[in-house]
Amino acid sequence: MLRPVIDILMTLLLLLSMSYELIGPALSETLGTFLPFTFDGYEYGSLIHEIIGMTLVALFFIHLWLNRWWIKTLFTGRYNLTRIILTLVNVILITDMILILASGLIMSRVFEFTNTESLMSFARESHIAASFLGYVIMSFHAGLNWHIFSAMMFKRRKPGKILPHVVAGAFMIWGVIAFIRRNIWEYMTLESPFVFFDFDEPFMCFIADYIAVMILFACLGHYMVLALRKLRV
């Protein structure tokens, strides 16, 4: 049961990490409701983002270690189209996470000894592009491997019904709209070198849009695998 727990935690942290400094004010407001003290969320937003990011990267490499059988079988067996796509996505994702880690360390407030002033501008742009690309690729990766996750979580897999596909379709449409409205493509390609956040927007509206984008790419991955299996390629 460790693998699904790690995957669920990674999903939650992935969502929160994309909110960047929005998470600080949101967390401050939430804690202020239940605790007799609060803190300046705007001041500590980037620090909270960094802690979430470091935890996410750590969980990712734990996830990779738990699935180390994949690395051991890289140079064995036959490669059909399905396996080529799965392997390519995995390699891109691992490379992307290493870039996120390296660029994050260069800008780190926690590990200030890793700061490199001459690389700061490059690290910031790399971190933005890698983070948004990683969000898309990780969501797509989850969809490609959804059958593994569902097999671990649900012992008896019920046959597909029409309703889940209708709901998935609705979320995919929402995801396309959110992907465009949130300028995610521009951040992935650095057409916009700065990420803009509306601090007056309700935090859950931001999260809801990013959940829709996550579902969009997870569904694309899932339906691609189903199609490839049906074609037996």
N, C-alpha and C positions, 0 to 999 in steps of 0.2 A: 504493500500500500504506500510505500515511500514515494514511488515515482509519480502517481497522480497528485499526491500532496505537494510535491515539488512543482509540478506543472501548474497547479492551481495558484500557488503562491507567486510563481513567475508571471502568470497572467495578470494578477492583481497589481503586482509591482510594476509591470510593464505599462499598464494603464496610468498608474500614478506618476511614473517617471516622465511621461509625455506632458504632464501638466506643468513641469518645470517650477517656476516660482509661485504659481497659483496654489500649489499644495501647502505652502507656508500659511497664508491667510486662512485657507479652508480648515487646516488642522488647528490653528489658533482659535478660530471661531467655534469649532466643534468641542475642543477641550474646555473652552471657557464656559460651555453650557453645563458640563458635568463636574468640573474641578474648580476649587476656590482661587485658582491662579491662572494666568494666561501669559503669553509672550508675544513679541512683535513678529508676526508671521512674515511680514515683508522683509524684515532684516535677516531672518533665518531661512527664508524660502530656498535659496540656492544651496545652503548647507543641507537641508532636509532632502532636497533633490539629489545631492551627491550621495548621501547615505543610502537612499532608496536605490540609486543606480549601482552602487558598489554591492549591495545585497543581491540585486538582480543578476549582476555579472557572476557573483559567487555561486548563486543557485544554478545559473546556466552551465557553469563548468562542472558542478555536481551532477546535473542532468546529463552532461556529456559523458562523465565517468560512469554513471549508471547504465549508459547505453554504449559502453566501450566496445561491445561485440561488433558494432557497426564499423569501427576503425579496423578491427582485426580482420574483417572480411572484405575490406576495400579492394584487395588485389586477388580475390578468389571468386570463382563462379563466373557465370555469364552475365553480361550487361545488356539487358533489353532497354527499350525506350523509357519504361517506367523507372527502372533502377537508375538510369542515367540522369533523369530529372530529379529524383530524390537525392542522389549523391551531389549533384550540382547545387541544389538548394542548400543542402547541409554545409558544403564547403564555403559557399558565399556567406552563410549565416555565421559560421565559426570565424571567418576572416573579418566580417563586420564587427563581431563582438570584441575581437582583439583590438580593432581600430578604436572602438568606443572606449575600451579600457585604457589604451595608450593615450588617446587625446584627453580623456577625463583626468588622468593622472597629471598630465602637463598643466592642467588648469586647476588642480585640486586645492581646496581650502583645508582639507583634513591632513593631506600629506604634502605640506608646503615644500618639503625638500625635493619633491619631484618636479616642481615648477621650472620651466625653461622659458625665460622671457622672449628669446628670439623666435621660439616656435609657437607663441601664444595665439597669434592670429590664425596660423595654419591649423592649430589644434581646435580652435573654436569652430572654424568652418567645417573641418573634418568631423567634429563631434556632432554638429547639426545634421549634416548629410547622412552620416552613419547611423545616427539615432532614428531618423525617420525612415531610412531604408530598412534598418533592423526591425522597426515596428511592423512594416509591411511584410518583410520576409519571415519574421517569426510567426506572424498570424497565418501566412500561407503555409509555412512548415507545420503548424498545428493542424491545419485542415488536411494536409497530405497524410498525416499520421493519426487522424481522428479515430480510425478503426482500432488502432492499438490502445488508445486511451479508453475508448468506450468498452473494449473487451475486458480491460482491467476493472473498470468501474461497474459494469453491468454484466452479470454472469449469463443472463439469458437475453439475447438481442432480439427484440421484437421486429417483425417485418416493417418496412417503411410504410408510412401512411402519407396521404396527400397533404394533410395539415402542416406537418413540419416543413415541407418544401415550400408551401405558400408563405409561411412565416419567414423562412430563410430568404425567399424572394423579396419580401417586403423589407427586410433588414438590408439586403444587398442594394436595393434602390436607395434607401436611406444612407447607406455607406458611400455610395457613389456621390450623392449630394454633399455629404459631410467631407469627403475627400477633396472635392472641388472647393467647397466653401472655406475649409480650413487651410487651403493652399499647401497641402501636404506635398504635392508634386514639386512645387517651387522650392520647398525646403530640401527635398531629397536631391534635387539637381543643383541646388545653390543658386537658382535664378533669383531667389531672395536670400541674401546672406545673413539676415537677421530674422528671428522668430518673434512674431508679434502676439501678445496676449491681451485680452480685454479683462482687466481686473474687476470691472463692474458686472461682468457676466456671472450668473450663478455657476458655481463649480460643477454641479451635477449636469448642467447642460453641456459643458465641455466634455465631461466624462462620457455622457450618453452618445455624443457624436463620435468619440473615439472608439467606443464599444461597437458602434455600427460599422466603422471602418475595419475594425478587427474581424467582425463577423463576415464582412464582405470578402476579405482575402482568405479567411479560413474556409468559407464556402467555395470559393474559386478553387482552392487546393483540394478540398474534399470531392467536389464534383469532377475535377480533372482526374483524380485517382480512380473514381468509379468508371469514368469513360475509358481510361486506359486499360483497366481490368476487363471491361466488357469487350474491348477490341483485342485483348490478349497481346499487347505489345510491350 
